[in-house]
Amino acid sequence: QVPLVESGGGLVQAGGSLRLSCAASGLTFSRYAMGWFRQAPGKEREFVAAISWSGGRTLYADSVKGRFTISRDNAKNTVYLQMNSLKPEDTAVYYCAARATDTLPSSRVGEYDYWGQGTQVTVSS
């Protein structure tokens, strides 16, 4: 099992910012596409953003385009999600995921092989 550990969640007011981090260990991090997903209570897990192994290609859900930015530092085995202009509807547990079978990003939950435990993000109105 590949450990992925998220951090950086918390409580923030609407309009504020947070930066999530996901540290990976026990793998050749630079060979994996990485993604961020979220799950709100009573809802299915949904795609947020993804990035290719090199960082050269990114994908975003329409709901976060222009507000969230995904990036990675392969030297630090870490992927980030910068979240700006947060809205109450962004409240969820955020998960990072690693895609072992391809170096390109994907929006599909089923195409990721390893998952972190999640970090809670709460946006108050």
BELSUL-V579370 format. One line per field, one symbol per residue. phi: phi as a letter, one per 30 degrees, with the letter a starting at -180 (. if undefined). psi: psi as a letter, one per 30 degrees, with the letter a starting at -180 (. if undefined). Layout:
BEGIN
phi=???
psi=???
END
This chain:
BEGIN
phi=.cdbbdajdlcbdejdbbbcbbccbiadedccdbbcbbbceibddbdcabbdecidbbbbdedceiccbcabbddchbcbbdcchdbedddadcbcbccdcaccdbccedcccbbddjbdbbccc
psi=kjkkjllflakllkfalljkljkklglieffkkklklljlkgllklkellklefffklkkkeffkfekkklljffghkkljkjlhkleffklkkkllkjffkflllgkefgkfkkaflkkkkjk.
END
